[in-house]
Amino acid sequence: MTQAAPPRDGLTRIVRIMDLAADDATLAACDHAHSVGQTPPEVIAAQVRHGIAELQIYRAGHRLVMVMDVTDAFDPAGLDAEGTVNEAIRAWHIRMAQLQRAPFADNQAWPEAHRVFRQSDHIKDSE
């Protein structure tokens, strides 16, 4: 079983979703592109520079779930801006866009999901 650990103290968790084209070749290409050594180091470095302390992506069928733990310095606008001028990051985004499909009619890429349940909210303190 794959588990997402809770964020470290001082970090904020952000969850986003995206779909892939629903064919076996696309699913395999996505898995391969995200395997160790396949994601360009420039992409990883930019994520860290802009406040992403940890980023995990899970796939179930053609649905992707991204779990990001970010610092107070998280700068999504800066990360997006760097992606327009850094050739390696731009090429990565183009490559991923060929595989991905926005999950909703508004065509927003990687919309943020909101939490609807947290177990600890339902457990009364025994003190």
C-alpha positions as a Markdown table, in Angstrom:
| # | Residue | x | y | z |
|---|---|---|---|---|
| 1 | Met | 0.0 | 0.0 | 0.0 |
| 2 | Thr | 1.3 | 3.5 | -0.9 |
| 3 | Gln | 0.8 | 6.1 | 1.8 |
| 4 | Ala | 1.2 | 9.8 | 1.9 |
| 5 | Ala | 2.9 | 10.8 | 5.1 |
| 6 | Pro | 1.5 | 13.8 | 6.9 |
| 7 | Pro | 3.4 | 17.1 | 6.2 |
| 8 | Arg | 6.3 | 18.0 | 8.5 |
| 9 | Asp | 5.7 | 20.7 | 11.0 |
| 10 | Gly | 5.7 | 24.1 | 9.4 |
| 11 | Leu | 4.6 | 22.9 | 6.0 |
| 12 | Thr | 1.3 | 23.2 | 4.3 |
| 13 | Arg | -0.2 | 20.4 | 2.2 |
| 14 | Ile | -1.7 | 21.2 | -1.2 |
| 15 | Val | -3.5 | 18.5 | -3.2 |
| 16 | Arg | -4.2 | 18.8 | -6.9 |
| 17 | Ile | -5.6 | 16.5 | -9.5 |
| 18 | Met | -5.2 | 16.0 | -13.3 |
| 19 | Asp | -6.3 | 13.4 | -15.8 |
| 20 | Leu | -4.3 | 11.6 | -18.5 |
| 21 | Ala | -5.4 | 10.5 | -21.9 |
| 22 | Ala | -7.0 | 7.1 | -21.1 |
| 23 | Asp | -4.8 | 4.8 | -23.1 |
| 24 | Asp | -2.2 | 2.3 | -22.1 |
| 25 | Ala | 0.7 | 4.0 | -24.0 |
| 26 | Thr | 0.0 | 7.4 | -22.2 |
| 27 | Leu | -0.2 | 5.8 | -18.8 |
| 28 | Ala | 3.1 | 4.0 | -19.4 |
| 29 | Ala | 4.7 | 7.2 | -20.7 |
| 30 | Cys | 3.6 | 9.1 | -17.6 |
| 31 | Asp | 4.9 | 6.5 | -15.2 |
| 32 | His | 8.2 | 6.3 | -17.1 |
| 33 | Ala | 8.6 | 10.1 | -17.2 |
| 34 | His | 8.2 | 10.3 | -13.4 |
| 35 | Ser | 10.5 | 7.5 | -12.6 |
| 36 | Val | 13.8 | 8.2 | -10.8 |
| 37 | Gly | 16.3 | 9.8 | -13.2 |
| 38 | Gln | 13.7 | 10.7 | -15.9 |
| 39 | Thr | 12.4 | 14.0 | -14.5 |
| 40 | Pro | 14.8 | 16.8 | -15.5 |
| 41 | Pro | 16.9 | 18.0 | -12.6 |
| 42 | Glu | 16.0 | 21.6 | -13.6 |
| 43 | Val | 12.4 | 20.8 | -12.8 |
| 44 | Ile | 13.2 | 19.4 | -9.4 |
| 45 | Ala | 15.5 | 22.3 | -8.5 |
| 46 | Ala | 12.9 | 24.9 | -9.5 |
| 47 | Gln | 10.3 | 23.2 | -7.3 |
| 48 | Val | 12.6 | 23.3 | -4.3 |
| 49 | Arg | 13.7 | 26.9 | -5.1 |
| 50 | His | 10.1 | 28.0 | -5.1 |
| 51 | Gly | 9.1 | 26.4 | -1.8 |
| 52 | Ile | 8.0 | 22.9 | -2.6 |
| 53 | Ala | 9.6 | 20.7 | 0.2 |
| 54 | Glu | 8.1 | 17.5 | -1.0 |
| 55 | Leu | 6.0 | 16.5 | -4.0 |
| 56 | Gln | 4.4 | 13.2 | -4.7 |
| 57 | Ile | 2.2 | 12.1 | -7.6 |
| 58 | Tyr | -0.1 | 9.1 | -7.4 |
| 59 | Arg | -2.0 | 7.5 | -10.3 |
| 60 | Ala | -5.2 | 5.5 | -10.3 |
| 61 | Gly | -6.2 | 4.6 | -13.8 |
| 62 | His | -6.0 | 7.8 | -15.8 |
| 63 | Arg | -6.4 | 10.1 | -12.7 |
| 64 | Leu | -3.3 | 11.7 | -11.1 |
| 65 | Val | -3.3 | 13.1 | -7.6 |
| 66 | Met | -0.4 | 15.5 | -6.7 |
| 67 | Val | 0.4 | 15.9 | -3.0 |
| 68 | Met | 2.7 | 18.9 | -2.3 |
| 69 | Asp | 4.1 | 19.9 | 1.1 |
| 70 | Val | 5.1 | 23.5 | 0.8 |
| 71 | Thr | 6.9 | 26.1 | 2.9 |
| 72 | Asp | 5.8 | 29.6 | 3.7 |
| 73 | Ala | 8.1 | 30.6 | 0.8 |
| 74 | Phe | 5.9 | 28.7 | -1.7 |
| 75 | Asp | 5.8 | 30.9 | -4.9 |
| 76 | Pro | 3.6 | 29.3 | -7.6 |
| 77 | Ala | 3.7 | 32.5 | -9.7 |
| 78 | Gly | 7.5 | 32.5 | -9.6 |
| 79 | Leu | 7.6 | 28.8 | -10.5 |
| 80 | Asp | 5.3 | 29.4 | -13.4 |
| 81 | Ala | 7.4 | 32.3 | -14.6 |
| 82 | Glu | 10.6 | 30.3 | -14.4 |
| 83 | Gly | 8.9 | 27.6 | -16.5 |
| 84 | Thr | 8.5 | 30.1 | -19.3 |
| 85 | Val | 12.2 | 31.1 | -19.5 |
| 86 | Asn | 14.0 | 27.9 | -18.6 |
| 87 | Glu | 14.1 | 25.7 | -21.7 |
| 88 | Ala | 14.4 | 22.4 | -19.8 |
| 89 | Ile | 11.3 | 23.2 | -17.7 |
| 90 | Arg | 9.4 | 24.5 | -20.7 |
| 91 | Ala | 10.2 | 21.3 | -22.6 |
| 92 | Trp | 9.0 | 19.2 | -19.6 |
| 93 | His | 5.7 | 21.1 | -19.5 |
| 94 | Ile | 5.1 | 20.6 | -23.2 |
| 95 | Arg | 5.9 | 16.9 | -22.9 |
| 96 | Met | 3.5 | 16.5 | -19.9 |
| 97 | Ala | 0.8 | 18.5 | -21.6 |
| 98 | Gln | 0.8 | 16.0 | -24.4 |
| 99 | Leu | -0.2 | 13.3 | -21.9 |
| 100 | Gln | -2.5 | 15.3 | -19.6 |
| 101 | Arg | -6.1 | 16.3 | -19.9 |
| 102 | Ala | -7.8 | 18.8 | -17.6 |
| 103 | Pro | -10.3 | 17.0 | -15.4 |
| 104 | Phe | -13.1 | 19.6 | -15.7 |
| 105 | Ala | -14.9 | 21.6 | -18.4 |
| 106 | Asp | -13.1 | 24.8 | -17.4 |
| 107 | Asn | -9.8 | 23.2 | -18.7 |
| 108 | Gln | -7.8 | 24.4 | -15.7 |
| 109 | Ala | -4.7 | 22.3 | -15.3 |
| 110 | Trp | -4.0 | 20.8 | -11.9 |
| 111 | Pro | -7.0 | 22.3 | -10.0 |
| 112 | Glu | -6.6 | 22.2 | -6.2 |
| 113 | Ala | -8.7 | 19.7 | -4.3 |
| 114 | His | -10.3 | 20.7 | -1.0 |
| 115 | Arg | -10.3 | 18.4 | 1.9 |
| 116 | Val | -13.7 | 17.0 | 2.8 |
| 117 | Phe | -12.7 | 14.7 | 5.6 |
| 118 | Arg | -9.9 | 14.4 | 8.3 |
| 119 | Gln | -10.2 | 11.5 | 10.7 |
| 120 | Ser | -8.6 | 13.4 | 13.6 |
| 121 | Asp | -11.4 | 15.9 | 13.5 |
| 122 | His | -13.8 | 13.1 | 14.4 |
| 123 | Ile | -11.8 | 11.7 | 17.3 |
| 124 | Lys | -12.6 | 13.3 | 20.7 |
| 125 | Asp | -9.7 | 14.1 | 22.9 |
| 126 | Ser | -9.7 | 11.6 | 25.8 |
| 127 | Glu | -8.5 | 14.2 | 28.3 |
